Amino acid sequence: MPFYDYRCLDCNRRFEIFLTYAEYGRRPVVCPHCQSRNVRRRIPRVRVAKSEESRLESLADPAALAGLEDDPQALGRMMRRMGRELGEDLPPEFDEVVDRLEKGQSPEEIEKEVPDLGLGEADADLGG
C-alpha cells in the first residue's frame, strides 16, 4: 500500500497519508491536524538486512575488542551492540549489567554487588 509519511511545517506534527501512485506528486497534501499545505515528505530510514554470519563476524572484530578489559564503559557499549545484533530476547539481568558497565562500574564490582547474577534457578538450587 502506498502510504507516505509527512511532517507539517506549520504545526510540526507528523502524519501518514494514502496516495495512489497516480496521485503522488499531483494531489496536494494537506495536514489533517491544522489543514496546512505547508508540508514536507519524510523519508523513512533505510534498513539493510545482514546475514547472521556477517553480524557475528562484525562482533568478533579484534580491533573492536582491544582494550575492553580496562574500559567498562566500552565493554558495556560492545555488550549492548552484541545484544542488538543477536536479536534474541535477553534476560533483564543482561540490561542491568550493561547499564552498570556503561556507568563505569567494573565487572568485579558488579560481581561483588550482585553475586547471583547469571545463575539460573536450577544452578542456584544446586549451589553453584
Summary of the structure (lengths in Angstrom):
residues: 128
radius of gyration: 23.8
end to end distance: 54.9
largest distance: 71.1
contacts: 266
relative contact order: 0.09
helix: 41%
strand: 12%
